[in-house]
Amino acid sequence: MKTIIYCLYRFLESLTGRSLPLIIFFFITSSSPVQTLGQEPFLMEKSPAPFDQSNLQDIDADPHGRLVAVGQQRELVIGGSPQYPLVMIKDQTQDPWTVLDPPNFGWTWYELMLVKFIPGTDGDFIVIGEYLPDPLLAYAKGFLLRYYRNTGTWEIHSFEAPGALYHYIGDAVFDPNDPARFLIAGTRGIFNPIELCYENNTMVVDFNINTYTYTVLPTTQKGALWAIEPLPNGNFLCAGPAVANCDYVPYPLIIEVELGVEIIHPNPAPATAGYFYDITAMTVLDNGDIFMVAHESPFGGSKFNTLSYRYNPVTQAYTFYKPLDPDSTENFLNQLWDIEVTRSGLIYAVGRVHYVFNELHYRRGMIQSFDGESWKLHPVPETFDGGHYSELWGLTCLTDSRIYAVGLFRPVGSYDRRTLVMHNDIVSGISGEENSFSPTQFTLYQNYPNPFNPITVIRFQLPMTGKVTLKVYDIAGTEIATLVDEERTAGNYEVSFNGSSLSSGTYFYRLSAGNPSTDQGFVETRKMILLK
């Protein structure tokens, strides 16, 4: 029915000789069965699509509100369709997107997977991707691309694991204790002569972005790593699907890695017995717990359900929270691809929902948020230029807690991909000194950004009214600054610290609230790094 209506819509356009407002088409077509009433809406933002097909894989923001998004663009030509890198930037959220011209690598196929701003720099960023060094070979290699914002120049460096025939990039993270250290998690493909097949083996590349040297950490497990996050003990937690011989198995693989260390963590309990499930993304919470998003499906089947877990890496205990599968027809093909936590502690995840409606199949970008107790679904536009196909693959959180998500959509009647950028119109989390969440306990959060240069923000929450002091000390214990010394009411607070007059090094900030000698008080100290 919807197809007939759309054809009628185009027929009316041909009679009038002009383009009719697509809102007419939206109005006369039924809405999808996915319900998102009463939640914070997300809006579509215009972004360039320079070639016939383009999409965005990832996005990142720096402490100054700059944004960078990366993906691919493809030009459809006879005799082959080369795939080029796509990098888009903006300095402020109100600015239009600008497409950067990457260097000419001399290759014909690229895939930009991830992007990260470099801590302590003025807007420099790292892009990680895959390329085909020879168009006749089907095995991708990894590369790291650095952009110098002040000069507008690029540097490129490739990496590979010894003995691997191909590489897949899953995730990357900077070491919070060493900003020059960049760890890339993924997969290295190795031929299995016994099974006569190619199997996926875990790969973690320890890359130094100052010397551009790297080491492949000695991981031994078979599997694919989609996510990596730093742990408070200095190690890194990685997760993804496991492999037995040359086939995936019905449980994830969760390992802790560091130089010379490989610790296998227990798997979370499956939500549904006999289902395949794996971890797709993770984020670190303020208390050191890891929050994971995942999906499950019948082993060998194509139905996907969403999953999420909160994991304590010290006690190795999991808590299961079920995200939404917002499809009333139960034709699930739903997945969550990326996750971020805002400064107020609200967790966002993006992905897609697949549903059947009026006998037609649709995919729509999906955004959910988790407040510590339950997941909520956020409205996204029903259509993009009349299209009913969209997916969201990456997201980032700005310092004001605004969320940006990226992916792709398809216009009606076309299989071409277009870049998709979405953001929430309402800044959630901290507004001024307080937000809408009522604290139930004293909490001192890690400063952001960390490392910083020269300004950072320190947040804390108070469950009751009382005297509060917040002071900064150097590594010798000498008091550097007093940021707060007064009585404050219960609520969430943030305070800026400017270290422009200080030298690079390690500093500490200490919060004292109420009467620390009783159960009605609180005192805690955290470390921060100034890097100039």
C-alpha positions in Angstrom: 0.0 0.0 0.0 2.8 2.4 0.9 4.5 1.7 -2.4 1.4 2.6 -4.3 0.9 5.8 -2.3 4.5 6.8 -3.0 4.1 6.1 -6.8 1.0 8.3 -6.7 3.0 11.0 -4.9 5.6 11.0 -7.7 2.9 11.0 -10.3 1.5 14.2 -8.7 5.0 15.7 -8.9 5.2 15.0 -12.6 1.8 16.7 -13.2 2.7 19.8 -11.3 6.3 20.0 -12.6 7.5 20.8 -9.1 8.7 18.9 -6.1 5.9 18.5 -3.5 6.7 18.8 0.2 7.6 15.3 1.5 5.5 16.0 4.5 2.5 15.2 2.3 3.9 11.7 1.8 4.7 11.4 5.5 1.1 12.4 6.4 -0.6 9.9 4.1 1.5 7.0 5.1 1.0 5.1 8.4 3.6 5.4 11.1 5.8 2.5 12.1 4.9 0.2 15.1 8.0 1.5 17.0 6.6 3.7 19.9 8.8 6.4 21.5 6.3 8.6 23.1 7.3 11.1 25.8 11.1 10.8 25.4 13.8 13.3 24.4 13.7 13.7 20.6 16.7 13.5 18.3 17.0 15.6 15.1 18.6 15.1 11.8 21.4 17.5 10.8 22.5 18.2 7.2 25.9 16.8 6.2 27.7 16.5 2.9 27.5 13.4 0.7 30.1 14.2 -1.9 29.9 11.0 -4.0 27.1 8.6 -5.1 27.4 6.6 -1.9 28.7 7.6 1.5 28.3 6.7 5.1 29.8 7.6 8.5 31.3 5.0 10.9 32.4 7.0 13.9 32.4 10.5 15.5 34.4 12.1 18.4 34.3 15.4 20.2 37.1 17.3 22.0 36.8 19.4 25.2 36.3 22.6 23.2 33.2 21.3 21.3 35.0 20.4 18.1 33.6 17.5 16.2 35.1 15.0 13.7 33.3 12.2 11.9 34.8 9.6 9.6 33.5 7.0 7.1 33.6 6.1 3.4 32.5 7.5 0.1 32.1 5.6 -3.1 31.9 6.7 -6.7 29.8 4.5 -8.9 31.7 4.1 -12.2 31.8 1.4 -15.0 34.5 -1.1 -14.4 34.7 -0.7 -10.7 33.7 1.6 -7.8 36.7 2.9 -5.8 36.0 3.6 -2.1 37.6 6.8 -0.7 38.0 8.0 2.9 35.5 10.5 4.2 36.5 12.9 7.0 34.2 15.7 8.1 34.9 18.4 10.8 33.2 21.3 12.5 34.6 23.7 15.2 31.3 24.5 16.8 28.0 22.6 16.9 26.3 25.5 15.1 28.8 25.5 12.2 28.2 23.5 9.0 30.2 20.4 8.4 33.4 20.7 6.2 34.8 17.8 4.3 38.6 17.5 4.6 40.8 16.4 1.7 42.8 13.4 2.9 46.2 12.6 1.3 46.4 10.5 -1.8 47.5 7.1 -0.6 47.7 5.5 -4.0 45.2 2.8 -3.0 41.7 2.1 -4.4 39.9 0.9 -1.3 39.7 2.3 2.2 37.5 2.0 5.2 37.8 4.5 8.0 36.5 2.8 11.2 37.3 5.0 14.2 38.4 8.5 15.1 39.8 9.9 18.4 41.0 13.4 19.3 44.5 13.3 20.8 44.6 14.4 24.5 46.7 17.5 25.2 46.7 18.8 21.6 44.9 21.7 19.9 42.4 19.7 17.9 44.7 17.0 16.4 43.0 13.6 15.9 43.8 10.0 14.9 41.8 8.0 12.3 42.1 4.2 12.3 41.1 2.2 9.3 41.7 -0.6 6.8 43.0 -0.6 3.2 43.8 -2.9 0.4 47.5 -2.5 -0.5 46.9 -4.3 -3.8 43.5 -4.3 -5.6 44.1 -7.9 -6.6 44.3 -9.0 -3.0 41.2 -9.2 -0.8 43.0 -9.0 2.5 42.8 -5.7 4.3 45.7 -4.1 6.3 45.5 -1.6 9.1 46.6 2.0 9.0 46.7 5.0 11.4 46.2 8.5 10.0 47.1 11.6 12.1 45.7 15.1 11.3 47.5 18.2 12.5 44.9 20.8 12.9 47.2 23.9 13.0 48.9 23.0 9.7 46.2 21.1 8.0 48.6 18.2 7.2 48.3 14.5 7.4 50.7 11.6 8.4 50.0 8.0 7.7 51.4 4.9 9.3 50.5 1.3 8.6 50.5 -1.6 11.1 50.1 -5.4 10.9 50.4 -8.5 13.1 53.1 -11.0 12.1 51.7 -13.9 10.2 48.3 -12.4 9.7 46.7 -12.4 6.2 44.1 -9.7 7.0 43.1 -7.3 9.8 39.8 -6.0 11.1 39.7 -2.9 13.4 37.1 -3.0 16.2 38.0 -0.3 18.7 40.8 2.0 20.0 41.5 3.9 23.2 44.2 6.2 24.6 46.0 5.1 27.7 44.8 7.6 30.4 48.2 7.3 32.2 50.2 7.9 29.0 48.6 10.1 26.3 51.2 9.0 23.7 50.1 5.4 24.0 47.2 4.3 21.7 45.8 0.8 21.8 44.0 -0.6 18.9 41.8 -3.8 19.3 40.6 -5.9 16.5 41.1 -9.2 14.6 44.0 -10.8 12.7 43.1 -13.5 10.2 45.3 -16.5 10.2 45.1 -19.6 8.0 44.4 -22.9 9.9 46.1 -25.7 7.9 44.3 -28.4 9.9 40.8 -27.1 9.3 41.7 -25.7 5.9 40.0 -22.4 6.7 40.7 -18.9 7.9 40.2 -18.2 11.6 39.9 -14.9 13.5 42.4 -14.4 16.3 42.4 -11.5 18.8 44.7 -8.6 18.1 45.8 -5.6 20.3 48.3 -3.2 18.8 50.2 -1.0 21.3 51.0 2.2 19.2 53.1 5.1 20.3 51.9 8.2 18.4 55.1 10.2 19.2 57.6 7.7 17.8 55.1 5.9 15.4 56.4 2.5 16.6 54.1 -0.3 17.7 54.0 -3.7 19.4 51.4 -6.4 18.9 50.5 -7.5 22.5 50.7 -11.3 23.0 47.1 -12.2 23.0 46.5 -15.9 22.3 42.7 -16.3 22.2 40.7 -17.1 19.1 38.0 -14.4 18.5 37.3 -10.9 17.3 37.7 -7.9 19.6 35.0 -5.2 19.0 35.7 -3.1 22.2 38.6 -2.0 24.4 38.5 0.1 27.6 41.1 1.0 30.3 40.8 -0.5 33.8 41.7 1.3 37.0 44.6 -1.2 37.5 46.3 0.0 34.3 45.3 -2.9 32.2 42.8 -3.0 29.4 39.6 -4.9 29.1 38.7 -6.2 25.6 35.5 -8.0 24.4 34.0 -9.5 21.3 32.8 -12.9 20.0 34.9 -16.0 20.6 35.9 -18.6 17.9 36.4 -22.3 18.2 38.6 -23.6 15.4 37.2 -21.6 12.5 33.6 -21.0 13.6 32.0 -18.5 16.0 30.7 -20.0 19.3 27.6 -19.0 21.3 29.4 -16.9 23.9 31.6 -13.8 24.0 35.3 -13.5 24.8 36.3 -11.1 27.5 40.1 -10.7 28.2 42.2 -8.3 30.2 45.5 -7.4 28.5 48.8 -5.7 29.3 52.4 -6.3 28.4 53.0 -9.9 29.2 49.5 -10.4 30.8 46.4 -12.1 29.4 43.6 -12.8 31.9 40.4 -14.5 30.7 37.3 -13.1 32.4 34.1 -15.1 32.9 31.3 -14.7 30.4 28.0 -13.1 31.4 25.0 -15.5 31.6 23.1 -15.6 28.3 19.8 -13.9 28.3 18.3 -16.8 26.3 19.6 -20.4 26.6 21.0 -21.7 23.4 21.4 -18.3 21.8 24.6 -16.9 20.3 25.6 -13.6 22.0 28.6 -11.2 22.1 29.7 -7.8 23.3 29.8 -5.0 20.7 30.8 -1.9 22.7 31.8 -0.8 26.3 32.2 2.3 28.4 33.9 3.0 31.7 31.7 4.3 34.6 33.0 6.6 37.3 33.4 3.8 39.9 35.5 1.7 37.5 32.7 -0.7 36.4 32.3 -1.4 32.7 29.0 -1.0 31.0 28.6 -3.3 28.0 26.0 -3.5 25.2 25.5 -6.7 23.2 23.1 -8.7 21.1 21.9 -12.2 21.0 20.4 -14.4 18.3 19.5 -18.0 17.7 22.7 -19.8 16.9 22.7 -20.0 13.1 19.6 -17.7 12.9 19.1 -14.1 11.8 17.0 -12.8 14.6 18.7 -10.3 17.0 17.8 -9.1 20.4 19.5 -6.3 22.4 21.4 -7.0 25.6 23.4 -5.0 28.2 25.5 -5.8 31.2 27.2 -3.9 34.0 30.4 -5.6 34.9 32.7 -5.2 38.0 36.2 -6.4 36.7 37.5 -6.8 40.3 34.7 -9.0 41.6 33.9 -10.3 38.1 30.2 -9.9 38.8 27.7 -9.1 36.1 24.3 -7.3 36.4 22.0 -7.8 33.5 19.8 -4.9 32.1 17.5 -5.6 29.2 17.5 -2.8 26.6 14.3 -2.4 24.4 13.5 -4.4 21.3 10.9 -1.9 20.0 9.2 -4.0 17.4 5.6 -5.0 18.2 5.6 -7.5 15.3 8.5 -9.4 16.9 10.5 -9.5 13.7 13.6 -8.6 15.5 16.9 -7.7 13.8 17.9 -5.2 16.4 21.4 -4.3 17.4 23.3 -1.7 19.5 26.7 -0.7 18.0 28.1 2.0 20.2 27.8 3.4 23.8 28.8 6.6 25.7 28.2 7.8 29.2 27.4 11.5 29.8 28.9 13.6 32.6 25.7 13.3 34.5 26.0 9.5 34.4 23.3 8.9 31.8 24.3 6.1 29.3 23.4 6.4 25.6 23.5 3.6 23.0 22.9 3.7 19.3 22.2 1.0 16.7 19.2 0.0 14.6 15.7 -1.5 14.8 14.4 -3.8 12.0 10.7 -4.3 11.7 8.1 -5.5 9.2 5.2 -3.1 8.7 2.5 -3.3 6.0 4.3 -6.3 4.6 7.4 -4.2 4.0 10.8 -4.5 5.7 12.3 -1.4 7.4 15.4 -0.5 9.3 15.6 2.6 11.4 18.3 4.2 13.5 17.7 3.5 17.1 18.8 5.6 20.2 18.3 4.4 23.7 19.4 5.8 27.1 19.8 4.1 30.5 19.4 5.9 33.8 20.8 3.2 36.0 17.4 1.4 36.4 15.7 1.1 33.0 16.3 1.8 29.3 14.3 4.4 27.4 13.8 4.7 23.6 14.3 8.2 22.0 12.3 9.4 19.0 14.1 9.7 15.7 12.6 11.0 12.5 10.3 8.4 10.8 11.8 9.2 7.4 14.9 10.8 5.8 14.0 12.4 2.5 11.1 9.9 2.3 13.4 6.9 3.1 12.7 4.2 5.6 16.2 2.8 5.9 18.7 4.1 8.4 21.4 2.9 10.8 23.4 4.6 13.5 26.9 3.2 14.1 28.8 5.7 16.2 28.2 8.4 18.9 30.0 10.9 21.1 29.1 13.0 24.1 30.1 16.7 24.3 31.1 18.4 27.5 27.6 19.9 27.8 26.2 16.3 27.7 24.8 16.8 24.2 24.8 13.6 22.1 25.8 13.3 18.4 25.3 10.1 16.5 26.3 9.2 12.9 25.5 6.5 10.4 23.7 6.3 7.1 20.2 6.5 5.4 18.7 5.7 2.0 16.3 8.0 0.2 13.1 6.5 -1.1 13.5 4.5 -4.3 17.3 4.5 -4.1 19.9 2.1 -2.9 22.4 4.9 -2.5 23.7 5.6 0.9 23.8 9.1 2.4 25.6 10.3 5.5 23.4 10.6 8.6 24.1 12.9 11.5 21.7 13.3 14.5 21.8 15.1 17.8 19.5 15.7 20.7 18.0 19.2 20.8 17.8 19.3 24.6 21.0 19.3 26.6 20.6 16.5 29.1 22.6 16.3 32.3 24.1 19.3 34.0 22.5 22.7 33.4 24.2 25.4 35.4 25.1 24.0 38.8 22.4 21.4 39.1 20.6 18.8 37.0 17.3 16.9 37.3 18.8 13.8 38.9 18.5 13.8 42.8 21.8 12.4 44.2 21.5 9.6 46.8 25.2 9.5 47.8 28.4 11.5 47.9 30.4 11.2 44.7 33.6 12.8 43.4 34.0 12.2 39.6 37.1 11.9 37.6 38.0 15.3 36.0 37.3 15.8 32.3 39.3 16.0 30.2 42.2 14.1 31.7 44.9 14.7 30.7 44.1 18.4 30.3 45.7 21.6 29.0 45.1 24.0 30.7 41.4 23.8 31.8 39.6 20.8 33.2 36.2 20.4 34.9 35.7 18.6 38.2 32.2 17.3 39.1 30.8 16.1 42.4 27.4 15.4 43.8 26.0 15.9 47.3 23.0 14.1 48.8 22.5 16.6 51.6 23.3 20.2 52.5 26.6 20.8 54.3 30.0 22.4 54.3 32.1 21.6 51.2 35.7 22.1 50.4 37.4 21.2 47.1 41.2 21.8 46.9 44.0 21.0 44.4 47.5 19.8 45.5 50.7 19.1 43.8 52.5 15.7 44.0 54.4 16.9 47.1 51.1 17.6 48.9 51.4 21.4 48.7 48.0 23.1 48.3 47.8 24.8 44.9 44.2 26.1 44.8 40.9 26.2 46.7 38.0 25.8 44.3 35.2 25.5 46.8 35.0 26.5 50.5 31.4 27.1 51.5 28.1 25.5 52.4 26.1 24.0 49.5 22.7 22.3 49.2 22.2 18.8 47.8 22.7 18.5 44.1 25.1 18.0 41.3 28.0 20.5 40.8 30.8 21.2 38.4 33.9 23.5 39.0 36.5 24.5 36.4 40.2 24.4 37.2 42.8 26.4 35.2 46.3 25.1 35.3 47.8 27.7 32.9 50.3 28.9 35.6 51.5 25.4 36.4 54.0 23.1 34.8 53.1 19.7 33.3 52.8 16.9 35.9 50.5 15.0 38.2 48.2 16.8 40.6 45.5 15.8 43.0 42.1 17.2 43.9 40.4 16.5 47.3 36.7 16.9 48.1 35.6 17.1 51.8 31.8 17.4 52.5 29.8 17.3 55.7 31.5 15.7 58.7 34.0 13.0 57.3 34.4 11.5 60.8 30.8 10.3 60.7 28.6 8.4 58.3 27.1 11.9 57.4 30.3 13.0 55.7 32.6 12.3 52.9 36.3 12.8 51.8 38.0 11.5 48.6 41.1 12.3 46.6 41.6 11.8 42.8 44.5 12.2 40.5 44.7 14.4 37.4 47.4 15.0 34.8 48.3 18.4 33.3 50.0 17.9 29.9 51.3 21.0 28.1 
